[in-house]
Amino acid sequence: MQTSQEHRSAGIHGFYHQPVQEINPYGFSRVQILDSNMYSDAGSQGTSVSFDTCLGQFVTLESSSATSGFVVYDSPAASISSNRSPFSPQGSHSCISDPHHSPENIYGSPSSGSSSADEDNILRQKLRELEISLLGPESDITDSGSFCFVSGGYQAEPSASWDWNQMMEMIPRLDLKQVLLACADAVSNADIQRAAGLMHVLDQMVSVSGEPIQRLGAYMLEGLRARLELSGSKIYRALKCEAPISSDLMTYMGILYQICPYWKFAYTSANVVIREAVEYESRIHIIDFQIAQGSQWILLMQMLACRPGGPPAIRITGVDDSQSAHARGGGLDIVGHRLSKVAESCNVPFEFHDVAMDGCEVQLEHLRVQSGEAVVVNFPYVLHHMPDESVNTWNHRDRLIRMMKSLSPRIVTLVEQESNTNTKPFFPRFIETLDYYTAMFESIAAGGSKDVKQRINAEQQCVARDIVNMIACEEAERVERHELLAKWRSRFTMAGFNQYPLSSSTTTAVKDLLKEYDRNYSVQERDRALYLRWRNRDMATSSAWQ
């Protein structure tokens, strides 16, 4: 994989129509699934080894042993050959404070008053304490990493011996998040022996069928391995190519679509805004950059059909790619036919136009905008896939925003994950990914899917690929590049847009939607936008622009 055109979202985007494979929990031949009885205590976690002052935003999550087994790899290797270093130069490893996150956030962003240097020193000190607890006080691992370059690659220098019996006894008392952070720190510093040893510890702690943090840990560990082995894009291709038949895929996606409100949040909030913005328009042209199954527009057409004075004429342009077509079991003609039948039943004059290409490839001539139309543009969880100026000079992210402004749209709706992974160097990005997806995996678990096997399949295909991509890939191969609303506001403002204030009707509609879900979901109106939250963590934002 070289460009974002070859990959579509997993994550939230994938909740609706990403392919899922029903294979072993990772899908890679080098993984063995061992019976859980081999390590009777390996899956549980306690709090005896606790570093509460280390990154105070991370709390210990106790979890029970895996239900189906542990993922175990070969013993740690001391050297990895390569004709180039797989590690990009990294900047500071400090966490970046996010003023939009609550200081009481249990997934939490760092306190806004603490300095980057202090956070960096605390982190390294506590990671060192963890290593001492595993290796003993005489270990000679240094903060800078201990490795030397050899012909054709690099090799770790001899370091302290791991007491594996002691390690196995300590595993139930270790905090999984802290071990993941220690391993990511070792990978960031190209400390191969330390990383390999910690990966072996993590092998005994993670499980795709365990508690939320264990499931997340399994995929983050896979991302760390892929980063060391330069195989992140290979994993993507493996997951992408071995997809199930469309009927199975839709079943998997339907489970997550129902138990999590992320997509319904996008549809509901955007539809209320659009309905209000085009209230008096007789001709409406909706340009949807992630048409999926077209479900969002069924609801909108039904609302507009009841409008006083009669419904408007609606034309929808749907942007699509081959990945979405597989999920549907066919091309955009399926969506067009479905929407045409709904329009006919509602007596809404309707026309559908398909643009079967990736969003990066869309040009003005593909959209066929006509004079007299009220143009509506919909960006649901899609703009973060467009490469920006940090990836290449084409900067499709800003190009698309500017192109939409040139259409003088009546309204543009934007829904995105509230996470900051676009330009962060590896280690801060790893922390952000761990923070965000801890909340997401907990929210998935709270949905209470009765079919654990199907949930695992959906998580593996829809969410695991995002995680591996953000951890293992760099440059053009890293296509999961989320930004916070503040950054999107800057991009839209520079393109000439003004933020459109959301009405109380939008907030009310989302609150009514969330009544169907776990009470830990909430919606907050802030900065003229809506924030969908899980507990104290912002998960997604919905905003509108003119």
N, C-alpha and C positions, 0 to 999 in steps of 0.2 A: 504494500500500500504506500503510495507516495503523496496523494492529494486527498483532500476531504471529499472529492467527488466519489471516491471509492468506498466511503464509509458513511453510514447514517447513524444517528444517535442510538445508543442503548438508553440507559438511565430513564429519566422521565419520558423522553420521547418514545423510548422502546416499550413503555407500559401499554402502548396502544397497538403497535403493529410490527414489532421486531421478531425475526425468526428465532425459534428456540430449539435446541437440540436435546434429544433425550438419550444422553450418553453418560459416561461416568462423570463424577462431579467436576472434573476439569476438562476432560476430553483430550488428554495428552497421554501418549503411550508410556511415558516414563513414570507415571503416577500409579502407585499401588494403593488399593483400598484394603486395609487390614481390619480384621475383626476387632471390635472395641474391647473385647475381653483381654487382648494382649496387653493393654495398658489400662488397668482398672481405674486409675485415678487421673489419667492424662487429660481428660476433657474438662475437668472441673477447675474452677478458679476461686481463690479466696482473696483475703486482703492482708495476710500476714506480712508480705513484703510490700510495703506501701510507701510511696513517695508523694505525699499529698502536696508538698510544696513544689513539685515538679510540674510545670505547666498546669497551674491550678484549674484550668478549664476542663481537664480530663479527670473523670471519676472512675473508680473501680466498678466494673459491672460483674457481679457474680453470675456464673452460668454453670449449668449442669453438664454432665458428660454427653458426648455425641451419641445419637441414637443409632447410627448405622456404621460407625467406624471412624478411623483416623486416617488423614492423608499423610503418607510417609514417603519421603524421597530417599535418594541415595545419600550416603554419609557425606558430610561437608567436604568440599574439595578445597585444596589450598591454592590452586592456580587456575586461571582462566586465560587461554591464549587468545590473542587478538592482534590484528595488525594496526589497531589504533585504540586509544583509550575510549571506553564507552561512556565516560563521565564528562559531561559538559562542565566548564568552569562554573563554580557555584559562588553566589554571593553570600551575604549574611544568612545564617540559619535562624535568625530570629523570627518570631511570629509577628505579623503585621496586625496592628490593632484595628478593629472594625468598629467605628462608633455606632453603627446601626444595630449591633448585637447587644443584647442586654448584659450588663456587668454581672448579673446573677445567672447568666446562661450556663446550664450544667454541661453543655457541650462546649461552651463558652469561648468567646474570643478573649484575648489577653486584656488585662486592665489597660485602659487608654493612657494611664499616667506612667506606666513602667517603661523604661528605656529598652531599646533593642539590645544593647550590649548586656544589660542586666539579665534579660530573658535568655540570651544566648549562653551566658555563663551559668545560670541556674540549670538550664537544660543539660549542658555538658557535664556539670557536676553530678546531676542525678542519674544521667546515663552511665557515668563512670561508677556510681554506687551500685547500679544494677549489674554492671560487668563484674565488679568485685564480689558481689554476692554469688555470681556464677563461677568465676574463675579463681577467686581467692585474692587476698590482699597483695600477694607477691606478683601478680600479673604485670607484664611489662607493656601492655597496650598503651599507646599514647593517643592524645586527643587528635593529633594530626593524621593518624592512620599509619600503619607500619607495613610498607610494601616497597619492593624495589623492582625496577624495570629489567626485563631479561629479553633475550632475542625473540622477536615476534610477539611480545606481549609483556605481561608483568606477573610477578609471583610474590605471594605473601612471605614475609620473613618468619622464621620460627618464633612463636610467642608462647604464652602460658598454655599448659595442657589443660584440657577440659576434663573435669571430673564428672563423667556422664552419670555415674550412680547418684552422686549428689544432685546433679541437675534434675534427674528423674524424680527425686524425692521433693525437690523444690517447686516443680512445675505447678502443682495445685495451689501454691501460695503466691505465684507470680501474677502480676497484672498484665493482661494481654496487650493493652494499649501501650504500656511502657516498653514492653519487649519489641513491639512493632516500631516504636520510635527509635529505640536503640539500634535496631537492624537497619532502618532507613538512614540513620546517621552514619553507620558504617558504610553503607552503599554510597552515600553522598561523598564520603572521604576516600572512596576506593580502597577501603580496608577489607580485603577479600577474606582473610581468615576470620576476622571478627564477624563479618556479615554471614559467612558460611556457618559459623558456630551458632549464631543467633537464629538463623533460618532452621537449623536442626531443632532448636528449642521450640520454635514456632510450629514446626511440623506436628509436635505432640499436643499443641494447644488449640489448633484451629479445626473446624469441621463445617462443611457446607450444610450439614443437617443439624447443627447445634443451635445455641442461642444467637441472637442477632450479632453480637460482637464477634463470636466465633465464625459465623458465616462471612461477615465482612473481612475478618482477619485472613480467611482462606484466600480470598480474591486479592487482597492487598499483598499477601505473601507471594502469590503468583506474579503480581506486577513487579515486585522486587527481583524475583528470579529472572523474569523476562528482561528487566533492565540490565542485569549483570550479563545475561547471555545474548543481548542485542536481538531478542526474538519477539519484541512486543507486536510488531506488525504481522509476524507469522502467526501468532496466537489469534489476532484479529481475523486473518484469512481463514484459519481453521474453524473458528466459531461461525464465521459468516457463510462458509461453503456447505457445511453439513447441517442444513436446516430441515426441519420436519415438513410434512405436507401441510398445506395451508390450513386445513381444518383443525389440525392439532395446534398449530401456531395461534390461530384465533382463540382457541380455548385457553391457552396459556396467557395470552395477552388480556383476554377478558377477565381472568382472575384478578390480575393486578389493577386493571382498569376499574373494577368494582370495589376492591378493598382499599384503594388509595384514591384520594380526591384530587390528585395533581392535575390530571387532564380535565376533569369536570370543573375545577377551579378556573382553568384557562378558558374553557368554552363559555361558562356562565358569565364570568366577568366581562369578557370581550363582547358577548352578544348583547348584554344590557347597554354597554357603551355604544355599540353600533346602532342598535335600535333607536336610541335617543338622538344620535347624530344624523340619521337619515329619516327622521320622523316625517318630514314634508317633501321628500324627494320622490319623483315619479319613476326615475330610472337609476338603478344601483348596479355598480360593477364591483364585485368582491374579488380581490386578488389574494389567494391563500397560498402562502409559501410552504405549507405543510398540510395538504388536503386530507391525507390519511383515508379514512372511510367516508368522509364528508358528513359525519354525524353532527358536527357543530351547526351546519347550515340547515339541517332538518328542523332543529329547534327554532332557528331564527325565522325561517320561512313561515312556520306555524304562527309565530308572534306577529309577523308583518301582515299575514293574511287577515288578521282581525282588526287591522288599522282602520279607523274611521275614514271614509271616502274611498276605500278599496285598497288592495295591495299594489305595491309598485312592481314594475318589470325588473326582474333580477337576472343578472348575468354573472356567472362565477367562472373565474380562471383558476384552475388548480395546478400547482407546481408539484411534480412528482419525480421519483427516480425508480430504478429497477428493484431496489430493496423493498420499497413500499409495495410495488406491484406484486412481488412474491408473497408478501403478507396477505394481500387481498386475494391472491390466486388469479390475478389478471391485471390488465392495464386500467387506465383512467376511464375507459368507456364504462366499466362497472360502476364507478362512482357517478358518472354522468347519467346513466340509466336510472340508478337508484334515486338521485335527486330529482330527475324529471318526473318520475312517478309521484313523488311527494308533492312537487309543485302542481302537478295536474290535480291531485286530490284536494289541494288547497285553493285551486283556481288562481294560481300565481303565474303570470307570464314568465317563462324561464328559458335560459340558454346556458349551455355549458361549453367551456373551451379548455382543452387540456394542453399543458406544457410539460411534456415528459422529459425532464432534464433536471439536473442538480441546480439548486439555487444559485451557485456560483456562476453558472453558465447563462443565466437569464439576462436578456437584453430587452430594451424597450419594445423592439418590434415583435417580440414574442407575446406581449401582453395585449395587443390589439385594443388599446383604449380608444373609445369613440367620443366625439364631441357631445356634450350634454349629459354625460354620465356623472353621477356622484361616486367617486372612486373610494373604495374601502380597502385597506391593506391589512392583512393579518399575519403576524409573525409569532406563532406559538412554539416556543422551545426550539427554535431553529437558527436564529442569528448567531448563536454561540458556536455553531459549526463552520461559519464562514471565516476563513483566514483573514487576519487583519494585518496592519502594517508591521507587526513584529514577526510575521511569517514570510511575507513576500511583498514586493512593491505594488502588486495589483490591488491589495487591500480590499478584497471583495466585501468585507463587512461594511466599511464606510461607503463603498461604491453603491451597494444596494440601497442603503439609507438615502444617499443623495439622489439616486435614480427615482426612488419613490417620492421624494420631495418635488421632483420636476413634474410629477403628475398632478400636483396641487390636490392631494387627496382630501376628502371630507374628514376622514379619521384614519389613523394608523393605530392598531392595537399590538402591544408587545407583552409577551409573557415569557419570563426566563427564570432559571434556577438562580437563587440568591447565593452564589458562591464565587470565590475569587481564585481561579486557577489559570488564567490566561497567560500572564507574563511572569508569574512567580517562579523563582528558581526551584530546583527539585525538592529540597527538604521542606521549605515553607509550604510548597504545594502538597507534599505528602501529608503534612499536619492538617491543612485545610480539607483535603480529601477524607482523611480519617474522621475529622470533626463532622463534616456534612453527611457522609454516608453512614456514620453511626446513627444519626437521627433518622435517616431514610430507612435503614434496615429495621430499626425499632418501630417505625410507623407501619412498615409492611407487616411485621409480626403482629401488630395490634389489630390488623384487619381480620385476623382469625380464620385464614383459609384452612379448610378441613383436609384438603388434599396436599400433604406436605411435599410429595414427589413432584407434583405439578408446580408448586410454588418454587421449589429448588430449580426446576428447569427454567422458569420465567426469570428468576433472579440471575441465574447463570448467564443467560443469553442477553437479557435486557440491561442488567446493571454491571455485571462482571466485566464486560468489554469496555465500558466507560472507565472503570477503575484501572484496569490494565493499561489502557491508553494514557491516562493522566500520569501514571507512575512510570511506565516503561518507555514511553515514546517522547521524542523531542522534535523540534522544527516542524516541517510539513506533515510528518507522520502523527503528530499529536493534534487531533482534531477536536478533542473535548476541551474547549477554552471558554469557561464561564467567566462572566464579569458581574460585578455588583450593579445595582440600579444606578448608583451615582455615576458610574462609568458610562452606562447606556445613556443617561441623561446628557452627559457631555457630548457623546457622539451625535445624538439627535439634535442637540442645540447647535452644534457646529454646522450641521447640515441645513439649518434654517428652521427647524421645527420649534414649536412651543408646546409645553406639556398641557394636556387637556385635563381639567379637574374632573374627577370622578364624582358622580352624584351619590346621594345616600341610597338610591335604589340599587346601585351596584353592590354596595356593602351589605345591604339587607339580603339580596339574592344569594350572595356567597355564604352569609351566616345561615340562611335557611338550608343551603346545600350541606353544610358541615354538621347539621343536626343528625345526619344519617351515619356519621363516622365517630370514631373514638373521641372522647372528650378532650384529649390532649391536643387535638387540632384546634386552631383558632385563626381568626383573621384580624388584622390590625390596619387601620387607615393611617398612613404616614407619608409625608412628602408628596401629597397628591397622588398616591398610588396605594394599592392594596398589597399587603404582605400575608402570604399563607404561612402559618407557623406550626411546627411540631414542638410542643412544650415551649421552651424559651428560645428555640432556634428558628430563624427565618429560613424558609425552604424555597419559596418562589415569590415573584412579584408580578403584578399586573398593572400596566400603565397605558396611557393613551396619548396620542400626539397629533397636532394639526400643523 
